[in-house]
Amino acid sequence: MNKSLPGYVCLALLLLTAVCTSSRASQTQTAAPPKPAPASNPCVAKREHRQFDFWVGEWDVTDRDKKIATSSIQSIVGSCIVFENYFDATGYTGKSFNFFDSTLGKWRQTWVDSSGHVSEFVGQYKDGAMRFEGETHREDGRRVLRRMTIFNLGADRVRQYSEWSLDGKTWNAGYDYTYLRRK
């Protein structure tokens, strides 16, 4: 009686050993890099990167004193990004990434919503407000010029005012929302 394993069983065991060894090796190679020391993070240390911190928090969004949405604003990626999560009662949602671009010396925002619209803004913090200018790209190819100001009204209130234009000459109010910090 032959006591050795059939060739295909030996081959299967050999392949299984190779896969397990390779998997362990790749896990070792893809270990997360060490976290930088907090003092080396410019997003924590430099004043410009902290200018939008007034918006971080949990908010009820109102339009003429009526609650229309909620917004969760988080500081993420080592405090380098102010990340907005906007949800309204109709199911419309949107997200924005806001960050200080030290090369430009300006704040930038990229907004994407559940309608497929993308808006890009560049701005600065001046006179108690984040002041952005940019454009929205529509599915039909139209470019809509935008101005948006986010006013710091104290610890528990923020006002977000937006205007739009198709020609850069005539501006129309888009919205005027008040954010009230949830208690």
N, CA, C and O of each residue as an XYZ file, in Angstrom:
732
protein
N       0.843     -1.164      0.000
C       0.000      0.000      0.000
C       0.896      1.237      0.000
O       1.842      1.313      0.785
N       0.607      2.215     -0.879
C       1.399      3.442     -1.036
C       0.979      4.432      0.047
O      -0.178      4.849      0.088
N       1.918      4.813      0.932
C       1.607      5.708      2.040
C       1.855      7.166      1.694
O       1.571      8.028      2.526
N       2.367      7.492      0.518
C       2.604      8.889      0.160
C       1.317      9.535     -0.339
O       0.418      8.860     -0.839
N       1.247     10.866     -0.194
C       0.067     11.605     -0.643
C       0.066     11.712     -2.160
O       1.127     11.766     -2.783
N      -1.114     11.743     -2.752
C      -1.176     11.934     -4.208
C      -0.540     13.270     -4.583
O      -0.525     14.203     -3.780
N      -0.024     13.358     -5.784
C       0.676     14.549     -6.265
C      -0.156     15.811     -6.184
O       0.369     16.861     -5.812
N      -1.437     15.748     -6.521
C      -2.260     16.951     -6.516
C      -2.487     17.459     -5.089
O      -2.620     18.666     -4.889
N      -2.534     16.564     -4.091
C      -2.691     16.988     -2.706
C      -1.420     17.696     -2.246
O      -1.494     18.726     -1.577
N      -0.256     17.154     -2.598
C       1.021     17.797     -2.242
C       1.116     19.181     -2.877
O       1.551     20.138     -2.236
N       0.704     19.279     -4.144
C       0.747     20.560     -4.835
C      -0.187     21.572     -4.161
O       0.169     22.741     -4.012
N      -1.372     21.126     -3.757
C      -2.326     22.006     -3.085
C      -1.770     22.497     -1.753
O      -1.894     23.677     -1.425
N      -1.155     21.592     -0.981
C      -0.556     21.990      0.292
C       0.585     22.974      0.083
O       0.726     23.936      0.839
N       1.395     22.739     -0.934
C       2.501     23.631     -1.239
C       1.991     25.028     -1.613
O       2.536     26.026     -1.143
N       0.949     25.109     -2.455
C       0.362     26.395     -2.849
C      -0.263     27.110     -1.651
O      -0.122     28.325     -1.513
N      -0.953     26.364     -0.784
C      -1.567     26.950      0.398
C      -0.505     27.545      1.315
O      -0.689     28.639      1.848
N       0.604     26.836      1.501
C       1.707     27.340      2.317
C       2.278     28.616      1.714
O       2.566     29.568      2.439
N       2.445     28.645      0.392
C       2.997     29.829     -0.282
C       2.075     31.027     -0.137
O       2.540     32.139      0.110
N       0.757     30.811     -0.289
C      -0.212     31.903     -0.177
C      -0.213     32.462      1.245
O      -0.200     33.679      1.424
N      -0.228     31.600      2.252
C      -0.234     32.050      3.649
C       1.037     32.820      3.971
O       0.987     33.856      4.635
N       2.170     32.323      3.505
C       3.443     33.002      3.752
C       3.462     34.355      3.056
O       3.910     35.344      3.636
N       2.975     34.410      1.808
C       2.929     35.659      1.049
C       1.987     36.651      1.718
O       2.287     37.843      1.786
N       0.842     36.163      2.215
C      -0.121     37.028      2.866
C       0.476     37.650      4.121
O       0.304     38.845      4.364
N       1.187     36.839      4.932
C       1.828     37.360      6.133
C       2.903     38.378      5.776
O       3.055     39.387      6.465
N       3.636     38.126      4.722
C       4.696     39.054      4.307
C       4.101     40.372      3.848
O       4.630     41.436      4.170
N       2.984     40.314      3.085
C       2.390     41.567      2.600
C       1.772     42.353      3.739
O       1.766     43.584      3.710
N       1.239     41.646      4.763
C       0.706     42.360      5.920
C       1.818     43.103      6.645
O       1.621     44.222      7.118
N       2.960     42.491      6.728
C       4.091     43.133      7.377
C       4.556     44.331      6.569
O       4.901     45.365      7.142
N       4.571     44.211      5.241
C       5.054     45.282      4.382
C       4.085     46.455      4.317
O       4.514     47.583      4.074
N       2.776     46.221      4.529
C       1.795     47.296      4.391
C       1.378     47.863      5.744
O       0.322     48.487      5.852
N       2.184     47.657      6.765
C       1.863     48.222      8.069
C       1.783     49.744      7.952
O       2.497     50.364      7.163
N       0.902     50.321      8.752
C       0.708     51.774      8.713
C       2.002     52.486      9.097
O       2.719     52.048      9.997
N       2.294     53.592      8.404
C       3.497     54.355      8.760
C       3.322     54.957     10.145
O       2.193     55.166     10.590
N       4.406     55.233     10.821
C       4.287     55.818     12.158
C       3.623     57.187     12.093
O       3.795     57.928     11.126
N       2.865     57.512     13.129
C       2.196     58.812     13.191
C       3.235     59.899     13.441
O       4.137     59.725     14.260
N       3.105     61.026     12.732
C       4.066     62.115     12.974
C       3.818     62.728     14.350
O       2.708     62.680     14.879
N       4.840     63.282     14.895
C       4.707     63.978     16.174
C       3.788     65.181     15.984
O       3.892     65.867     14.967
N       2.893     65.457     16.931
C       1.943     66.567     16.776
C       2.605     67.898     16.427
O       2.034     68.677     15.665
N       3.775     68.176     16.954
C       4.437     69.458     16.682
C       4.836     69.596     15.223
O       5.007     70.714     14.738
N       4.990     68.468     14.503
C       5.406     68.538     13.109
C       4.229     68.712     12.154
O       4.434     68.837     10.947
N       3.015     68.723     12.665
C       1.825     68.842     11.831
C       1.466     70.315     11.658
O       1.000     70.947     12.606
N       1.678     70.881     10.452
C       1.374     72.304     10.245
C      -0.117     72.604     10.396
O      -0.489     73.738     10.697
N      -0.967     71.610     10.192
C      -2.407     71.845     10.295
C      -2.838     72.089     11.734
O      -3.890     72.680     11.979
N      -2.042     71.644     12.668
C      -2.319     71.893     14.076
C      -1.564     73.138     14.542
O      -2.086     73.941     15.316
N      -0.344     73.283     14.064
C       0.549     74.318     14.588
C       0.349     75.705     13.979
O       0.580     76.705     14.658
N      -0.069     75.789     12.727
C      -0.138     77.092     12.057
C      -1.539     77.708     12.144
O      -2.542     77.031     11.921
N      -1.585     78.975     12.466
C      -2.830     79.725     12.661
C      -3.761     79.636     11.448
O      -4.969     79.468     11.613
N      -3.219     79.745     10.245
C      -4.041     79.751      9.030
C      -4.873     78.475      8.897
O      -6.011     78.519      8.431
N      -4.311     77.353      9.303
C      -5.008     76.069      9.187
C      -6.146     75.938     10.194
O      -6.977     75.039     10.063
N      -6.201     76.802     11.180
C      -7.204     76.724     12.250
C      -8.348     77.716     12.032
O      -9.274     77.756     12.842
N      -8.313     78.514     10.968
C      -9.281     79.598     10.770
C     -10.721     79.129     10.585
O     -11.652     79.896     10.831
N     -10.918     77.890     10.159
C     -12.267     77.394      9.893
C     -12.793     76.513     11.025
O     -13.858     75.908     10.901
N     -12.052     76.442     12.121
C     -12.468     75.604     13.247
C     -13.808     76.024     13.838
O     -14.485     75.204     14.458
N     -14.208     77.283     13.661
C     -15.489     77.742     14.207
C     -16.671     76.971     13.629
O     -17.747     76.957     14.228
N     -16.489     76.329     12.475
C     -17.572     75.608     11.812
C     -17.657     74.149     12.266
O     -18.669     73.492     12.022
N     -16.634     73.641     12.910
C     -16.606     72.245     13.335
C     -17.647     72.024     14.430
O     -17.706     72.778     15.401
N     -18.465     70.986     14.264
C     -19.484     70.653     15.263
C     -20.699     70.009     14.633
O     -20.708     69.680     13.447
N     -21.720     69.838     15.446
C     -22.999     69.258     15.026
C     -24.021     70.388     14.967
O     -24.198     71.122     15.939
N     -24.697     70.527     13.821
C     -25.538     71.698     13.569
C     -26.930     71.332     13.072
O     -27.110     70.336     12.371
N     -27.914     72.151     13.443
C     -29.217     72.189     12.789
C     -29.147     73.367     11.833
O     -28.722     74.457     12.214
N     -29.559     73.151     10.602
C     -29.504     74.199      9.577
C     -30.912     74.752      9.402
O     -31.864     73.998      9.196
N     -31.037     76.082      9.485
C     -32.348     76.714      9.374
C     -32.388     77.694      8.212
O     -31.382     78.295      7.836
N     -33.583     77.831      7.661
C     -33.861     78.816      6.619
C     -35.057     79.619      7.119
O     -36.158     79.080      7.226
N     -34.859     80.888      7.424
C     -35.900     81.745      7.997
C     -36.550     81.100      9.221
O     -37.774     81.021      9.328
N     -35.703     80.646     10.132
C     -36.095     80.064     11.424
C     -36.774     78.691     11.330
O     -37.291     78.198     12.332
N     -36.782     78.070     10.153
C     -37.352     76.726     10.008
C     -36.205     75.737      9.770
O     -35.381     75.936      8.877
N     -36.159     74.672     10.575
C     -35.114     73.662     10.397
C     -35.323     72.942      9.069
O     -36.401     72.415      8.794
N     -34.266     72.931      8.245
C     -34.359     72.282      6.933
C     -33.359     71.136      6.776
O     -33.500     70.306      5.878
N     -32.339     71.091      7.659
C     -31.295     70.091      7.472
C     -30.471     69.953      8.743
O     -30.623     70.710      9.702
N     -29.594     68.959      8.713
C     -28.556     68.837      9.734
C     -27.216     68.807      9.016
O     -27.119     68.436      7.846
N     -26.201     69.203      9.744
C     -24.869     69.182      9.168
C     -23.876     68.805     10.261
O     -23.868     69.382     11.348
N     -23.049     67.832      9.944
C     -21.994     67.406     10.853
C     -20.674     67.838     10.225
O     -20.314     67.388      9.137
N     -19.965     68.708     10.915
C     -18.703     69.246     10.398
C     -17.587     68.705     11.286
O     -17.583     68.912     12.499
N     -16.644     68.008     10.659
C     -15.591     67.326     11.414
C     -14.208     67.787     10.969
O     -13.988     68.130      9.808
N     -13.299     67.785     11.912
C     -11.895     68.025     11.611
C     -11.254     66.645     11.446
O     -11.242     65.843     12.380
N     -10.720     66.373     10.243
C     -10.175     65.043      9.963
C      -8.765     65.153      9.369
O      -8.275     66.250      9.101
N      -8.142     64.024      9.174
C      -6.809     63.916      8.570
C      -5.817     64.825      9.309
O      -5.212     65.724      8.724
N      -5.673     64.562     10.605
C      -4.730     65.345     11.394
C      -5.079     66.815     11.463
O      -4.187     67.659     11.557
N      -6.362     67.137     11.419
C      -6.873     68.513     11.442
C      -6.529     69.295     10.179
O      -6.560     70.525     10.188
N      -6.201     68.599      9.096
C      -5.883     69.266      7.823
C      -7.115     69.504      6.966
O      -7.073     70.322      6.046
N      -8.219     68.803      7.249
C      -9.433     68.941      6.443
C     -10.612     69.210      7.363
O     -10.770     68.551      8.390
N     -11.439     70.180      6.993
C     -12.732     70.390      7.623
C     -13.737     69.721      6.687
O     -13.952     70.175      5.563
N     -14.345     68.643      7.164
C     -15.192     67.763      6.348
C     -16.656     67.973      6.714
O     -17.058     67.763      7.858
N     -17.443     68.386      5.733
C     -18.868     68.670      5.938
C     -19.722     67.501      5.453
O     -19.502     66.956      4.371
N     -20.705     67.128      6.280
C     -21.708     66.110      5.930
C     -23.079     66.753      6.077
O     -23.542     66.961      7.198
N     -23.736     67.073      4.967
C     -24.994     67.814      4.963
C     -26.129     66.870      4.579
O     -26.018     66.125      3.605
N     -27.236     66.901      5.356
C     -28.396     66.039      5.097
C     -29.654     66.861      5.265
O     -29.854     67.467      6.318
N     -30.529     66.901      4.230
C     -31.799     67.590      4.449
C     -32.960     66.592      4.439
O     -32.786     65.420      4.108
N     -34.128     67.075      4.802
C     -35.297     66.215      4.994
C     -35.792     65.573      3.697
O     -36.500     64.567      3.749
N     -35.442     66.122      2.550
C     -35.916     65.572      1.270
C     -35.055     64.413      0.782
O     -35.397     63.760     -0.204
N     -33.939     64.152      1.464
C     -33.016     63.114      1.029
C     -31.796     63.658      0.304
O     -30.872     62.909     -0.014
N     -31.791     64.948      0.043
C     -30.633     65.590     -0.583
C     -29.478     65.569      0.408
O     -29.650     65.888      1.584
N     -28.307     65.193     -0.074
C     -27.111     65.183      0.764
C     -25.949     65.804      0.007
O     -25.959     65.900     -1.220
N     -24.964     66.217      0.761
C     -23.756     66.753      0.146
C     -22.592     66.651      1.107
O     -22.765     66.557      2.322
N     -21.408     66.672      0.537
C     -20.173     66.598      1.321
C     -19.205     67.633      0.772
O     -19.132     67.868     -0.435
N     -18.462     68.247      1.691
C     -17.414     69.158      1.233
C     -16.123     68.878      1.981
O     -16.117     68.522      3.160
N     -15.025     69.053      1.247
C     -13.672     69.015      1.808
C     -13.182     70.447      1.778
O     -13.174     71.087      0.727
N     -12.774     70.948      2.929
C     -12.275     72.316      3.066
C     -10.878     72.235      3.647
O     -10.657     71.541      4.638
N      -9.935     72.938      3.040
C      -8.561     72.880      3.535
C      -7.803     74.143      3.150
O      -8.112     74.807      2.160
N      -6.809     74.447      3.960
C      -5.949     75.580      3.673
C      -4.812     75.100      2.789
O      -4.046     74.214      3.168
N      -4.710     75.693      1.608
C      -3.648     75.356      0.658
C      -2.501     76.332      0.907
O      -2.557     77.491      0.494
N      -1.458     75.849      1.589
C      -0.369     76.752      1.967
C       0.429     77.222      0.760
O       1.095     78.255      0.837
N       0.384     76.497     -0.351
C       1.070     76.946     -1.564
C       0.376     78.182     -2.138
O       1.038     79.133     -2.552
N      -0.959     78.166     -2.161
C      -1.731     79.314     -2.658
C      -1.932     80.384     -1.586
O      -2.174     81.549     -1.899
N      -1.828     79.979     -0.320
C      -2.142     80.903      0.765
C      -3.634     81.181      0.840
O      -4.046     82.250      1.288
N      -4.448     80.220      0.402
C      -5.913     80.378      0.338
C      -6.587     79.110      0.858
O      -6.000     78.029      0.887
N      -7.826     79.286      1.261
C      -8.682     78.155      1.589
C      -9.320     77.630      0.308
O      -9.604     78.394     -0.614
N      -9.542     76.321      0.262
C     -10.219     75.701     -0.881
C     -11.346     74.824     -0.374
O     -11.252     74.226      0.698
N     -12.415     74.755     -1.159
C     -13.519     73.851     -0.858
C     -13.921     73.130     -2.131
O     -14.036     73.738     -3.196
N     -14.131     71.832     -2.009
C     -14.748     71.034     -3.068
C     -16.011     70.429     -2.488
O     -15.971     69.740     -1.469
N     -17.137     70.692     -3.145
C     -18.459     70.215     -2.714
C     -18.990     69.263     -3.781
O     -18.898     69.544     -4.976
N     -19.545     68.141     -3.342
C     -20.213     67.194     -4.237
C     -21.530     66.830     -3.582
O     -21.574     66.519     -2.392
N     -22.633     66.871     -4.380
C     -23.936     66.560     -3.786
C     -24.591     65.355     -4.451
O     -24.098     64.826     -5.448
N     -25.708     64.939     -3.877
C     -26.413     63.750     -4.349
C     -27.101     63.955     -5.692
O     -27.634     62.999     -6.256
N     -27.103     65.175     -6.216
C     -27.631     65.450     -7.550
C     -26.554     65.328     -8.616
O     -26.834     65.456     -9.808
N     -25.316     65.080     -8.182
C     -24.208     64.962     -9.122
C     -23.513     66.280     -9.423
O     -22.637     66.334    -10.286
N     -23.889     67.334     -8.728
C     -23.259     68.636     -8.951
C     -21.957     68.744     -8.157
O     -21.841     68.245     -7.038
N     -20.999     69.402     -8.766
C     -19.699     69.627     -8.135
C     -19.456     71.130     -8.126
O     -19.668     71.812     -9.129
N     -19.010     71.635     -6.983
C     -18.642     73.046     -6.863
C     -17.229     73.119     -6.303
O     -16.841     72.339     -5.433
N     -16.475     74.074     -6.825
C     -15.116     74.292     -6.345
C     -14.962     75.764     -6.010
O     -15.360     76.640     -6.777
N     -14.367     76.021     -4.831
C     -14.225     77.382     -4.338
C     -12.795     77.631     -3.865
O     -12.078     76.710     -3.474
N     -12.409     78.890     -3.913
C     -11.144     79.353     -3.331
C     -11.474     80.612     -2.552
O     -12.266     81.436     -3.011
N     -10.870     80.772     -1.365
C     -11.180     81.962     -0.590
C     -10.232     82.184      0.554
O      -9.162     81.584      0.649
N     -10.677     83.087      1.436
C      -9.861     83.432      2.589
C     -10.751     83.822      3.758
O     -11.913     84.192      3.588
N     -10.170     83.730      4.951
C     -10.861     84.168      6.154
C     -10.532     85.640      6.358
O      -9.371     86.019      6.510
N     -11.581     86.462      6.359
C     -11.387     87.905      6.471
C     -12.600     88.510      7.172
O     -13.741     88.157      6.871
N     -12.348     89.414      8.098
C     -13.418     90.140      8.803
C     -14.454     89.200      9.427
O     -15.657     89.435      9.316
N     -13.984     88.142     10.079
C     -14.876     87.241     10.804
C     -15.673     86.276      9.945
O     -16.666     85.717     10.411
N     -15.257     86.066      8.694
C     -16.006     85.167      7.813
C     -15.073     84.488      6.801
O     -14.061     85.056      6.391
N     -15.433     83.283      6.417
C     -14.739     82.583      5.334
C     -15.430     83.010      4.048
O     -16.626     82.781      3.871
N     -14.671     83.630      3.151
C     -15.229     84.195      1.921
C     -14.687     83.439      0.717
O     -13.494     83.480      0.415
N     -15.597     82.748      0.038
C     -15.224     81.906     -1.099
C     -15.781     82.459     -2.403
O     -16.842     83.083     -2.422
N     -15.059     82.226     -3.485
C     -15.559     82.434     -4.847
C     -15.243     81.174     -5.627
O     -14.218     80.531     -5.400
N     -16.134     80.822     -6.552
C     -15.886     79.611     -7.325
C     -16.933     79.393     -8.380
O     -17.552     80.331     -8.882
N     -17.117     78.128     -8.708
C     -18.104     77.781     -9.728
C     -18.662     76.395     -9.482
O     -18.025     75.536     -8.872
N     -19.878     76.207     -9.978
C     -20.554     74.917     -9.950
C     -20.595     74.387    -11.368
O     -20.870     75.124    -12.315
N     -20.320     73.116    -11.502
C     -20.359     72.462    -12.817
C     -21.636     71.651    -12.915
O     -21.871     70.749    -12.111
N     -22.456     71.968    -13.894
C     -23.733     71.283    -14.083
C     -23.579     70.150    -15.088
O     -22.679     70.158    -15.929
N     -24.474     69.178    -14.982
C     -24.442     68.025    -15.892
C     -24.587     68.431    -17.349
O     -24.038     67.775    -18.234
N     -25.331     69.518    -17.608
C     -25.552     69.962    -18.988
C     -24.378     70.788    -19.523
O     -24.437     71.303    -20.639
N     -23.308     70.913    -18.720
C     -22.132     71.647    -19.168
C     -22.106     73.106    -18.761
O     -21.089     73.779    -18.927
N     -23.225     73.610    -18.223
C     -23.265     75.010    -17.785
C     -22.316     75.230    -16.624
O     -22.170     74.375    -15.750
N     -21.683     76.371    -16.627
C     -20.827     76.787    -15.524
C     -21.548     77.911    -14.797
O     -21.879     78.936    -15.393
N     -21.788     77.714    -13.510
C     -22.468     78.716    -12.692
C     -21.435     79.323    -11.741
O     -20.822     78.609    -10.947
N     -21.246     80.637    -11.823
C     -20.313     81.323    -10.937
C     -20.942     81.441     -9.550
O     -22.151     81.639     -9.428
N     -20.134     81.322     -8.522
C     -20.657     81.297     -7.156
C     -19.832     82.183     -6.230
O     -18.619     82.327     -6.388
N     -20.520     82.766     -5.269
C     -19.881     83.433     -4.131
C     -20.563     82.877     -2.887
O     -21.789     82.786     -2.823
N     -19.762     82.511     -1.914
C     -20.309     81.950     -0.685
C     -19.524     82.507      0.494
O     -18.293     82.531      0.484
N     -20.257     82.954      1.512
C     -19.629     83.480      2.717
C     -20.185     82.725      3.909
O     -21.396     82.560      4.052
N     -19.272     82.266      4.766
C     -19.652     81.565      5.987
C     -19.188     82.436      7.154
O     -17.994     82.550      7.433
N     -20.165     83.047      7.826
C     -19.907     84.019      8.884
C     -19.821     83.335     10.242
O     -20.676     82.521     10.590
N     -18.792     83.667     11.002
C     -18.633     83.195     12.371
C     -19.422     84.142     13.277
O     -18.982     85.262     13.537
N     -20.583     83.695     13.755
C     -21.444     84.541     14.571
C     -21.341     84.210     16.056
O     -22.224     84.570     16.834
N     -20.282     83.534     16.450
C     -20.092     83.164     17.852
C     -20.020     81.659     17.994
O     -20.014     80.927     17.004
N     -19.964     81.202     19.239
C     -19.735     79.784     19.510
C     -20.851     78.873     19.003
O     -20.595     77.710     18.694
N     -22.073     79.373     18.912
C     -23.200     78.490     18.604
C     -23.992     78.879     17.359
O     -25.085     78.356     17.138
N     -23.456     79.795     16.536
C     -24.191     80.281     15.346
C     -23.234     80.555     14.206
O     -22.175     81.158     14.377
N     -23.644     80.089     13.030
C     -22.903     80.348     11.798
C     -23.931     80.688     10.724
O     -24.987     80.060     10.643
N     -23.620     81.671      9.913
C     -24.491     82.022      8.781
C     -23.770     81.656      7.489
O     -22.594     81.975      7.313
N     -24.487     80.982      6.584
C     -23.926     80.642      5.271
C     -24.799     81.283      4.195
O     -25.974     80.952      4.041
N     -24.194     82.202      3.464
C     -24.908     82.958      2.432
C     -24.259     82.675      1.080
O     -23.036     82.718      0.953
N     -25.079     82.387      0.077
C     -24.556     82.053     -1.248
C     -25.264     82.857     -2.331
O     -26.469     83.102     -2.264
N     -24.479     83.264     -3.336
C     -25.001     83.952     -4.520
C     -24.507     83.218     -5.762
O     -23.478     82.543     -5.728
N     -25.258     83.360     -6.865
C     -24.847     82.735     -8.120
C     -25.058     83.697     -9.292
O     -25.853     84.635     -9.229
N     -24.305     83.419    -10.369
C     -24.402     84.242    -11.575
C     -24.046     83.389    -12.790
O     -23.176     82.521    -12.720
N     -24.721     83.645    -13.885
C     -24.377     82.970    -15.144
C     -23.413     83.800    -15.975
O     -22.720     83.266    -16.842
N     -23.363     85.119    -15.714
C     -22.527     85.997    -16.539
C     -21.458     86.759    -15.756
O     -20.628     87.440    -16.358
N     -21.463     86.657    -14.424
C     -20.487     87.376    -13.602
C     -20.848     88.833    -13.364
O     -20.126     89.546    -12.668
N     -21.966     89.284    -13.941
C     -22.401     90.671    -13.775
C     -23.651     90.761    -12.900
O     -23.734     91.599    -12.002
N     -24.609     89.897    -13.172
C     -25.861     89.879    -12.428
C     -25.803     88.745    -11.414
O     -25.640     87.582    -11.782
N     -25.937     89.093    -10.126
C     -25.851     88.105     -9.056
C     -27.213     87.915     -8.403
O     -27.951     88.875     -8.182
N     -27.532     86.663     -8.097
C     -28.803     86.289     -7.490
C     -28.537     85.574     -6.168
O     -27.579     84.810     -6.043
N     -29.400     85.834     -5.179
C     -29.273     85.124     -3.902
C     -29.575     83.652     -4.134
O     -30.582     83.310     -4.754
N     -28.721     82.797     -3.645
C     -28.941     81.350     -3.737
C     -29.640     80.830     -2.495
O     -30.690     80.193     -2.579
N     -29.052     81.106     -1.351
C     -29.643     80.740     -0.071
C     -28.990     81.577      1.021
O     -27.935     82.183      0.833
N     -29.663     81.584      2.170
C     -29.166     82.298      3.336
C     -29.550     81.460      4.551
O     -30.643     81.618      5.095
N     -28.659     80.573      4.977
C     -28.934     79.618      6.046
C     -28.237     80.035      7.333
O     -27.180     80.665      7.319
N     -28.861     79.665      8.445
C     -28.236     79.822      9.753
C     -28.021     78.436     10.343
O     -28.927     77.603     10.372
N     -26.815     78.215     10.806
C     -26.461     76.965     11.468
C     -26.522     77.210     12.984
O     -25.894     78.137     13.496
N     -27.277     76.380     13.684
C     -27.393     76.485     15.138
C     -26.784     75.221     15.756
O     -27.196     74.100     15.457
N     -25.796     75.436     16.620
C     -25.112     74.291     17.230
C     -26.082     73.481     18.064
O     -26.842     74.034     18.859
N     -26.055     72.165     17.881
C     -26.885     71.273     18.687
C     -26.347     71.205     20.103
O     -25.136     71.175     20.320
N     -27.238     71.182     21.044
C     -26.853     71.120     22.469
C     -26.940     69.711     22.984
O     -26.655     69.463     24.155
